[in-house]
Amino acid sequence: MQDPVRITVRPDGRYTLYRGETPLIFGLSRDMAFSLAESCGVVIERAYSIN
Protein backbone atom coordinates (compact mmCIF):
# COMPACT_ATOMS: atom_id res chain seq x y z
CA MET A 1 0.00 0.00 0.00
CA GLN A 2 1.30 3.45 -0.89
CA ASP A 3 1.57 6.35 1.52
CA PRO A 4 -1.01 9.09 0.99
CA VAL A 5 -0.07 12.22 -0.93
CA ARG A 6 -0.84 15.55 0.71
CA ILE A 7 0.08 19.21 0.52
CA THR A 8 0.87 21.31 3.56
CA VAL A 9 0.71 25.08 3.73
CA ARG A 10 2.84 26.80 6.34
CA PRO A 11 1.88 30.02 8.14
CA ASP A 12 4.23 31.94 5.81
CA GLY A 13 2.28 30.68 2.78
CA ARG A 14 4.74 28.06 1.50
CA TYR A 15 3.20 24.90 -0.01
CA THR A 16 5.00 21.52 0.09
CA LEU A 17 3.94 18.23 -1.52
CA TYR A 18 4.50 15.10 0.61
CA ARG A 19 4.14 11.35 0.13
CA GLY A 20 3.66 10.06 3.64
CA GLU A 21 6.23 11.95 5.71
CA THR A 22 8.66 12.44 2.80
CA PRO A 23 8.70 15.90 1.18
CA LEU A 24 8.68 15.64 -2.62
CA ILE A 25 8.29 19.21 -3.89
CA PHE A 26 9.04 22.37 -1.93
CA GLY A 27 7.77 25.80 -2.90
CA LEU A 28 4.66 24.92 -4.87
CA SER A 29 2.71 27.95 -6.00
CA ARG A 30 -0.74 28.41 -4.53
CA ASP A 31 -2.28 27.88 -7.98
CA MET A 32 -0.39 24.61 -8.52
CA ALA A 33 -1.32 23.35 -5.05
CA PHE A 34 -5.01 24.01 -5.62
CA SER A 35 -4.84 22.55 -9.13
CA LEU A 36 -3.39 19.30 -7.73
CA ALA A 37 -6.01 19.25 -5.00
CA GLU A 38 -8.86 19.65 -7.48
CA SER A 39 -7.64 17.39 -10.27
CA CYS A 40 -5.94 14.61 -8.27
CA GLY A 41 -7.82 14.68 -4.99
CA VAL A 42 -4.75 15.71 -3.00
CA VAL A 43 -5.56 17.01 0.48
CA ILE A 44 -4.26 20.43 1.54
CA GLU A 45 -3.66 20.80 5.26
CA ARG A 46 -2.25 23.56 7.41
CA ALA A 47 1.11 23.01 9.06
CA TYR A 48 1.53 24.64 12.45
CA SER A 49 4.77 25.37 14.18
CA ILE A 50 5.06 25.42 17.95
CA ASN A 51 7.56 27.96 19.19
N, CA, C and O atoms as a Tripos MOL2 file, in Angstrom:
@<TRIPOS>MOLECULE
protein
  204   203    51     0     0
PROTEIN
NO_CHARGES

@<TRIPOS>ATOM
      1 N           0.8380   -1.1880    0.0000 N.3       1 MET1
      2 CA          0.0000    0.0000    0.0000 C.3       1 MET1
      3 C           0.8830    1.2520    0.0000 C.2       1 MET1
      4 O           1.8780    1.3190    0.7220 O.2       1 MET1
      5 N           0.5130    2.2310   -0.8080 N.am      2 GLN2
      6 CA          1.3040    3.4520   -0.8940 C.3       2 GLN2
      7 C           0.8920    4.4460    0.1810 C.2       2 GLN2
      8 O          -0.2520    4.4710    0.6340 O.2       2 GLN2
      9 N           1.8600    5.2630    0.5720 N.am      3 ASP3
     10 CA          1.5730    6.3450    1.5180 C.3       3 ASP3
     11 C           0.7020    7.3920    0.8320 C.2       3 ASP3
     12 O           0.8150    7.5960   -0.3770 O.2       3 ASP3
     13 N          -0.1620    8.0540    1.5900 N.am      4 PRO4
     14 CA         -1.0110    9.0880    0.9900 C.3       4 PRO4
     15 C          -0.1990   10.3160    0.5730 C.2       4 PRO4
     16 O           0.8270   10.6380    1.1720 O.2       4 PRO4
     17 N          -0.6780   10.9800   -0.4540 N.am      5 VAL5
     18 CA         -0.0670   12.2190   -0.9330 C.3       5 VAL5
     19 C          -0.8700   13.3740   -0.3580 C.2       5 VAL5
     20 O          -2.1000   13.3440   -0.3490 O.2       5 VAL5
     21 N          -0.1630   14.3960    0.1260 N.am      6 ARG6
     22 CA         -0.8380   15.5530    0.7150 C.3       6 ARG6
     23 C           0.0140   16.7850    0.4720 C.2       6 ARG6
     24 O           1.1970   16.6920    0.1460 O.2       6 ARG6
     25 N          -0.6090   17.9340    0.6360 N.am      7 ILE7
     26 CA          0.0830   19.2150    0.5240 C.3       7 ILE7
     27 C          -0.0980   19.9410    1.8390 C.2       7 ILE7
     28 O          -1.2050   20.0100    2.3710 O.2       7 ILE7
     29 N           0.9870   20.4790    2.3610 N.am      8 THR8
     30 CA          0.8690   21.3100    3.5580 C.3       8 THR8
     31 C           1.1320   22.7560    3.1780 C.2       8 THR8
     32 O           1.9130   23.0530    2.2740 O.2       8 THR8
     33 N           0.4570   23.6470    3.8960 N.am      9 VAL9
     34 CA          0.7130   25.0780    3.7290 C.3       9 VAL9
     35 C           1.1390   25.6110    5.0850 C.2       9 VAL9
     36 O           0.4410   25.4430    6.0850 O.2       9 VAL9
     37 N           2.2850   26.2510    5.0990 N.am     10 ARG10
     38 CA          2.8410   26.7980    6.3420 C.3      10 ARG10
     39 C           2.2600   28.1820    6.6010 C.2      10 ARG10
     40 O           1.6940   28.7960    5.6970 O.2      10 ARG10
     41 N           2.3960   28.6750    7.8230 N.am     11 PRO11
     42 CA          1.8750   30.0190    8.1360 C.3      11 PRO11
     43 C           2.4310   31.1260    7.2370 C.2      11 PRO11
     44 O           1.7800   32.1520    7.0380 O.2      11 PRO11
     45 N           3.6470   30.9140    6.6890 N.am     12 ASP12
     46 CA          4.2270   31.9370    5.8070 C.3      12 ASP12
     47 C           3.7570   31.7930    4.3530 C.2      12 ASP12
     48 O           4.2020   32.5350    3.4770 O.2      12 ASP12
     49 N           2.8590   30.8350    4.1030 N.am     13 GLY13
     50 CA          2.2750   30.6780    2.7780 C.3      13 GLY13
     51 C           2.9960   29.7230    1.8480 C.2      13 GLY13
     52 O           2.6400   29.6290    0.6730 O.2      13 GLY13
     53 N           4.0070   29.0070    2.3420 N.am     14 ARG14
     54 CA          4.7350   28.0550    1.4970 C.3      14 ARG14
     55 C           3.9860   26.7240    1.4300 C.2      14 ARG14
     56 O           3.5250   26.2060    2.4470 O.2      14 ARG14
     57 N           3.8740   26.1820    0.2190 N.am     15 TYR15
     58 CA          3.2030   24.9010   -0.0080 C.3      15 TYR15
     59 C           4.2530   23.8390   -0.2940 C.2      15 TYR15
     60 O           5.2020   24.0830   -1.0380 O.2      15 TYR15
     61 N           4.0810   22.6440    0.3040 N.am     16 THR16
     62 CA          4.9970   21.5240    0.0880 C.3      16 THR16
     63 C           4.1870   20.2660   -0.1720 C.2      16 THR16
     64 O           3.2160   19.9900    0.5340 O.2      16 THR16
     65 N           4.5850   19.4960   -1.1900 N.am     17 LEU17
     66 CA          3.9410   18.2300   -1.5190 C.3      17 LEU17
     67 C           4.6780   17.1020   -0.8110 C.2      17 LEU17
     68 O           5.9040   17.0210   -0.8820 O.2      17 LEU17
     69 N           3.9390   16.2320   -0.1310 N.am     18 TYR18
     70 CA          4.5010   15.0960    0.6060 C.3      18 TYR18
     71 C           3.8890   13.7920    0.1240 C.2      18 TYR18
     72 O           2.7360   13.7580   -0.3070 O.2      18 TYR18
     73 N           4.6670   12.7170    0.2000 N.am     19 ARG19
     74 CA          4.1390   11.3540    0.1280 C.3      19 ARG19
     75 C           4.4610   10.7470    1.4770 C.2      19 ARG19
     76 O           5.6280   10.5250    1.7990 O.2      19 ARG19
     77 N           3.4410   10.4790    2.2640 N.am     20 GLY20
     78 CA          3.6620   10.0580    3.6440 C.3      20 GLY20
     79 C           4.3290   11.1880    4.3940 C.2      20 GLY20
     80 O           3.8030   12.3010    4.4410 O.2      20 GLY20
     81 N           5.4820   10.9160    4.9820 N.am     21 GLU21
     82 CA          6.2320   11.9470    5.7090 C.3      21 GLU21
     83 C           7.4150   12.4820    4.9010 C.2      21 GLU21
     84 O           8.2060   13.2760    5.4100 O.2      21 GLU21
     85 N           7.5370   12.0470    3.6440 N.am     22 THR22
     86 CA          8.6640   12.4420    2.8050 C.3      22 THR22
     87 C           8.2910   13.6290    1.9180 C.2      22 THR22
     88 O           7.3760   13.5180    1.1010 O.2      22 THR22
     89 N           8.9810   14.7610    2.0620 N.am     23 PRO23
     90 CA          8.6990   15.8970    1.1810 C.3      23 PRO23
     91 C           9.1810   15.6020   -0.2400 C.2      23 PRO23
     92 O          10.3000   15.1290   -0.4390 O.2      23 PRO23
     93 N           8.3300   15.8830   -1.2180 N.am     24 LEU24
     94 CA          8.6790   15.6380   -2.6170 C.3      24 LEU24
     95 C           8.9620   16.9270   -3.3770 C.2      24 LEU24
     96 O           9.9330   17.0040   -4.1300 O.2      24 LEU24
     97 N           8.1200   17.9390   -3.1850 N.am     25 ILE25
     98 CA          8.2880   19.2090   -3.8920 C.3      25 ILE25
     99 C           8.0890   20.3490   -2.9080 C.2      25 ILE25
    100 O           7.0320   20.4800   -2.2910 O.2      25 ILE25
    101 N           9.1230   21.1730   -2.7690 N.am     26 PHE26
    102 CA          9.0430   22.3690   -1.9290 C.3      26 PHE26
    103 C           8.6660   23.5600   -2.8040 C.2      26 PHE26
    104 O           8.9750   23.5810   -3.9950 O.2      26 PHE26
    105 N           8.0070   24.5360   -2.2220 N.am     27 GLY27
    106 CA          7.7670   25.8040   -2.8990 C.3      27 GLY27
    107 C           6.7500   25.7640   -4.0140 C.2      27 GLY27
    108 O           6.8710   26.5040   -4.9900 O.2      27 GLY27
    109 N           5.7360   24.9010   -3.8850 N.am     28 LEU28
    110 CA          4.6590   24.9220   -4.8730 C.3      28 LEU28
    111 C           3.9620   26.2750   -4.8430 C.2      28 LEU28
    112 O           3.8300   26.8890   -3.7850 O.2      28 LEU28
    113 N           3.5260   26.7290   -5.9870 N.am     29 SER29
    114 CA          2.7110   27.9470   -6.0040 C.3      29 SER29
    115 C           1.3180   27.6060   -5.4790 C.2      29 SER29
    116 O           0.9030   26.4470   -5.4870 O.2      29 SER29
    117 N           0.6220   28.6160   -5.0340 N.am     30 ARG30
    118 CA         -0.7420   28.4060   -4.5310 C.3      30 ARG30
    119 C          -1.6200   27.8320   -5.6400 C.2      30 ARG30
    120 O          -2.4140   26.9230   -5.3990 O.2      30 ARG30
    121 N          -1.4790   28.3600   -6.8530 N.am     31 ASP31
    122 CA         -2.2750   27.8790   -7.9830 C.3      31 ASP31
    123 C          -2.0010   26.4120   -8.2830 C.2      31 ASP31
    124 O          -2.9340   25.6500   -8.5400 O.2      31 ASP31
    125 N          -0.7360   26.0080   -8.2540 N.am     32 MET32
    126 CA         -0.3850   24.6130   -8.5150 C.3      32 MET32
    127 C          -0.9220   23.7070   -7.4140 C.2      32 MET32
    128 O          -1.4290   22.6210   -7.6970 O.2      32 MET32
    129 N          -0.8150   24.1420   -6.1680 N.am     33 ALA33
    130 CA         -1.3160   23.3480   -5.0460 C.3      33 ALA33
    131 C          -2.8150   23.1100   -5.1760 C.2      33 ALA33
    132 O          -3.2870   21.9880   -4.9930 O.2      33 ALA33
    133 N          -3.5630   24.1630   -5.4920 N.am     34 PHE34
    134 CA         -5.0110   24.0150   -5.6210 C.3      34 PHE34
    135 C          -5.3820   23.2190   -6.8680 C.2      34 PHE34
    136 O          -6.3800   22.4990   -6.8640 O.2      34 PHE34
    137 N          -4.5990   23.3390   -7.9280 N.am     35 SER35
    138 CA         -4.8380   22.5480   -9.1310 C.3      35 SER35
    139 C          -4.6610   21.0590   -8.8440 C.2      35 SER35
    140 O          -5.4760   20.2440   -9.2780 O.2      35 SER35
    141 N          -3.6000   20.6950   -8.1130 N.am     36 LEU36
    142 CA         -3.3910   19.2960   -7.7250 C.3      36 LEU36
    143 C          -4.5220   18.7960   -6.8340 C.2      36 LEU36
    144 O          -5.0000   17.6730   -6.9890 O.2      36 LEU36
    145 N          -4.9390   19.6360   -5.9090 N.am     37 ALA37
    146 CA         -6.0140   19.2500   -4.9990 C.3      37 ALA37
    147 C          -7.3030   18.9650   -5.7680 C.2      37 ALA37
    148 O          -7.9900   17.9830   -5.4900 O.2      37 ALA37
    149 N          -7.6240   19.8110   -6.7220 N.am     38 GLU38
    150 CA         -8.8640   19.6500   -7.4810 C.3      38 GLU38
    151 C          -8.7960   18.4960   -8.4710 C.2      38 GLU38
    152 O          -9.7400   17.7120   -8.5640 O.2      38 GLU38
    153 N          -7.7070   18.3790   -9.2050 N.am     39 SER39
    154 CA         -7.6390   17.3850  -10.2740 C.3      39 SER39
    155 C          -7.2440   15.9940   -9.7940 C.2      39 SER39
    156 O          -7.6520   14.9980  -10.3910 O.2      39 SER39
    157 N          -6.4530   15.9110   -8.7220 N.am     40 CYS40
    158 CA         -5.9410   14.6120   -8.2700 C.3      40 CYS40
    159 C          -6.4710   14.1930   -6.9060 C.2      40 CYS40
    160 O          -6.1380   13.1140   -6.4160 O.2      40 CYS40
    161 N          -7.2820   15.0270   -6.2970 N.am     41 GLY41
    162 CA         -7.8250   14.6770   -4.9870 C.3      41 GLY41
    163 C          -6.8050   14.7470   -3.8630 C.2      41 GLY41
    164 O          -6.9540   14.0700   -2.8450 O.2      41 GLY41
    165 N          -5.7740   15.5580   -4.0390 N.am     42 VAL42
    166 CA         -4.7540   15.7120   -3.0000 C.3      42 VAL42
    167 C          -5.2960   16.6250   -1.9000 C.2      42 VAL42
    168 O          -5.8950   17.6620   -2.1850 O.2      42 VAL42
    169 N          -5.0850   16.2390   -0.6630 N.am     43 VAL43
    170 CA         -5.5630   17.0110    0.4820 C.3      43 VAL43
    171 C          -4.5710   18.1230    0.8050 C.2      43 VAL43
    172 O          -3.3600   17.9010    0.8070 O.2      43 VAL43
    173 N          -5.0890   19.3170    1.0770 N.am     44 ILE44
    174 CA         -4.2610   20.4300    1.5410 C.3      44 ILE44
    175 C          -4.5430   20.6240    3.0190 C.2      44 ILE44
    176 O          -5.6940   20.7860    3.4260 O.2      44 ILE44
    177 N          -3.4890   20.6070    3.8200 N.am     45 GLU45
    178 CA         -3.6640   20.8040    5.2610 C.3      45 GLU45
    179 C          -2.7090   21.8750    5.7570 C.2      45 GLU45
    180 O          -1.6400   22.0930    5.1870 O.2      45 GLU45
    181 N          -3.1100   22.5260    6.8130 N.am     46 ARG46
    182 CA         -2.2550   23.5620    7.4090 C.3      46 ARG46
    183 C          -1.1920   22.9170    8.2790 C.2      46 ARG46
    184 O          -1.4580   21.9590    9.0050 O.2      46 ARG46
    185 N           0.0080   23.4550    8.1960 N.am     47 ALA47
    186 CA          1.1060   23.0150    9.0570 C.3      47 ALA47
    187 C           1.3180   24.0970   10.1090 C.2      47 ALA47
    188 O           1.4580   25.2760    9.7830 O.2      47 ALA47
    189 N           1.3390   23.6940   11.3440 N.am     48 TYR48
    190 CA          1.5250   24.6360   12.4470 C.3      48 TYR48
    191 C           2.8920   24.4250   13.0580 C.2      48 TYR48
    192 O           3.3710   23.2940   13.1510 O.2      48 TYR48
    193 N           3.5080   25.4870   13.4660 N.am     49 SER49
    194 CA          4.7730   25.3670   14.1820 C.3      49 SER49
    195 C           4.5540   25.8150   15.6170 C.2      49 SER49
    196 O           3.8610   26.7970   15.8820 O.2      49 SER49
    197 N           5.1520   25.0840   16.5240 N.am     50 ILE50
    198 CA          5.0570   25.4170   17.9460 C.3      50 ILE50
    199 C           6.3780   26.0360   18.3530 C.2      50 ILE50
    200 O           7.4260   25.3950   18.2650 O.2      50 ILE50
    201 N           6.3320   27.2590   18.7910 N.am     51 ASN51
    202 CA          7.5620   27.9640   19.1860 C.3      51 ASN51
    203 C           7.7030   27.9760   20.6860 C.2      51 ASN51
    204 O           8.6740   28.5220   21.2110 O.2      51 ASN51
@<TRIPOS>BOND
     1     1     2 1
     2     2     3 1
     3     3     4 2
     4     3     5 am
     5     5     6 1
     6     6     7 1
     7     7     8 2
     8     7     9 am
     9     9    10 1
    10    10    11 1
    11    11    12 2
    12    11    13 am
    13    13    14 1
    14    14    15 1
    15    15    16 2
    16    15    17 am
    17    17    18 1
    18    18    19 1
    19    19    20 2
    20    19    21 am
    21    21    22 1
    22    22    23 1
    23    23    24 2
    24    23    25 am
    25    25    26 1
    26    26    27 1
    27    27    28 2
    28    27    29 am
    29    29    30 1
    30    30    31 1
    31    31    32 2
    32    31    33 am
    33    33    34 1
    34    34    35 1
    35    35    36 2
    36    35    37 am
    37    37    38 1
    38    38    39 1
    39    39    40 2
    40    39    41 am
    41    41    42 1
    42    42    43 1
    43    43    44 2
    44    43    45 am
    45    45    46 1
    46    46    47 1
    47    47    48 2
    48    47    49 am
    49    49    50 1
    50    50    51 1
    51    51    52 2
    52    51    53 am
    53    53    54 1
    54    54    55 1
    55    55    56 2
    56    55    57 am
    57    57    58 1
    58    58    59 1
    59    59    60 2
    60    59    61 am
    61    61    62 1
    62    62    63 1
    63    63    64 2
    64    63    65 am
    65    65    66 1
    66    66    67 1
    67    67    68 2
    68    67    69 am
    69    69    70 1
    70    70    71 1
    71    71    72 2
    72    71    73 am
    73    73    74 1
    74    74    75 1
    75    75    76 2
    76    75    77 am
    77    77    78 1
    78    78    79 1
    79    79    80 2
    80    79    81 am
    81    81    82 1
    82    82    83 1
    83    83    84 2
    84    83    85 am
    85    85    86 1
    86    86    87 1
    87    87    88 2
    88    87    89 am
    89    89    90 1
    90    90    91 1
    91    91    92 2
    92    91    93 am
    93    93    94 1
    94    94    95 1
    95    95    96 2
    96    95    97 am
    97    97    98 1
    98    98    99 1
    99    99   100 2
   100    99   101 am
   101   101   102 1
   102   102   103 1
   103   103   104 2
   104   103   105 am
   105   105   106 1
   106   106   107 1
   107   107   108 2
   108   107   109 am
   109   109   110 1
   110   110   111 1
   111   111   112 2
   112   111   113 am
   113   113   114 1
   114   114   115 1
   115   115   116 2
   116   115   117 am
   117   117   118 1
   118   118   119 1
   119   119   120 2
   120   119   121 am
   121   121   122 1
   122   122   123 1
   123   123   124 2
   124   123   125 am
   125   125   126 1
   126   126   127 1
   127   127   128 2
   128   127   129 am
   129   129   130 1
   130   130   131 1
   131   131   132 2
   132   131   133 am
   133   133   134 1
   134   134   135 1
   135   135   136 2
   136   135   137 am
   137   137   138 1
   138   138   139 1
   139   139   140 2
   140   139   141 am
   141   141   142 1
   142   142   143 1
   143   143   144 2
   144   143   145 am
   145   145   146 1
   146   146   147 1
   147   147   148 2
   148   147   149 am
   149   149   150 1
   150   150   151 1
   151   151   152 2
   152   151   153 am
   153   153   154 1
   154   154   155 1
   155   155   156 2
   156   155   157 am
   157   157   158 1
   158   158   159 1
   159   159   160 2
   160   159   161 am
   161   161   162 1
   162   162   163 1
   163   163   164 2
   164   163   165 am
   165   165   166 1
   166   166   167 1
   167   167   168 2
   168   167   169 am
   169   169   170 1
   170   170   171 1
   171   171   172 2
   172   171   173 am
   173   173   174 1
   174   174   175 1
   175   175   176 2
   176   175   177 am
   177   177   178 1
   178   178   179 1
   179   179   180 2
   180   179   181 am
   181   181   182 1
   182   182   183 1
   183   183   184 2
   184   183   185 am
   185   185   186 1
   186   186   187 1
   187   187   188 2
   188   187   189 am
   189   189   190 1
   190   190   191 1
   191   191   192 2
   192   191   193 am
   193   193   194 1
   194   194   195 1
   195   195   196 2
   196   195   197 am
   197   197   198 1
   198   198   199 1
   199   199   200 2
   200   199   201 am
   201   201   202 1
   202   202   203 1
   203   203   204 2
@<TRIPOS>SUBSTRUCTURE
     1 MET1         2 RESIDUE 1 A MET
     2 GLN2         6 RESIDUE 1 A GLN
     3 ASP3        10 RESIDUE 1 A ASP
     4 PRO4        14 RESIDUE 1 A PRO
     5 VAL5        18 RESIDUE 1 A VAL
     6 ARG6        22 RESIDUE 1 A ARG
     7 ILE7        26 RESIDUE 1 A ILE
     8 THR8        30 RESIDUE 1 A THR
     9 VAL9        34 RESIDUE 1 A VAL
    10 ARG10       38 RESIDUE 1 A ARG
    11 PRO11       42 RESIDUE 1 A PRO
    12 ASP12       46 RESIDUE 1 A ASP
    13 GLY13       50 RESIDUE 1 A GLY
    14 ARG14       54 RESIDUE 1 A ARG
    15 TYR15       58 RESIDUE 1 A TYR
    16 THR16       62 RESIDUE 1 A THR
    17 LEU17       66 RESIDUE 1 A LEU
    18 TYR18       70 RESIDUE 1 A TYR
    19 ARG19       74 RESIDUE 1 A ARG
    20 GLY20       78 RESIDUE 1 A GLY
    21 GLU21       82 RESIDUE 1 A GLU
    22 THR22       86 RESIDUE 1 A THR
    23 PRO23       90 RESIDUE 1 A PRO
    24 LEU24       94 RESIDUE 1 A LEU
    25 ILE25       98 RESIDUE 1 A ILE
    26 PHE26      102 RESIDUE 1 A PHE
    27 GLY27      106 RESIDUE 1 A GLY
    28 LEU28      110 RESIDUE 1 A LEU
    29 SER29      114 RESIDUE 1 A SER
    30 ARG30      118 RESIDUE 1 A ARG
    31 ASP31      122 RESIDUE 1 A ASP
    32 MET32      126 RESIDUE 1 A MET
    33 ALA33      130 RESIDUE 1 A ALA
    34 PHE34      134 RESIDUE 1 A PHE
    35 SER35      138 RESIDUE 1 A SER
    36 LEU36      142 RESIDUE 1 A LEU
    37 ALA37      146 RESIDUE 1 A ALA
    38 GLU38      150 RESIDUE 1 A GLU
    39 SER39      154 RESIDUE 1 A SER
    40 CYS40      158 RESIDUE 1 A CYS
    41 GLY41      162 RESIDUE 1 A GLY
    42 VAL42      166 RESIDUE 1 A VAL
    43 VAL43      170 RESIDUE 1 A VAL
    44 ILE44      174 RESIDUE 1 A ILE
    45 GLU45      178 RESIDUE 1 A GLU
    46 ARG46      182 RESIDUE 1 A ARG
    47 ALA47      186 RESIDUE 1 A ALA
    48 TYR48      190 RESIDUE 1 A TYR
    49 SER49      194 RESIDUE 1 A SER
    50 ILE50      198 RESIDUE 1 A ILE
    51 ASN51      202 RESIDUE 1 A ASN
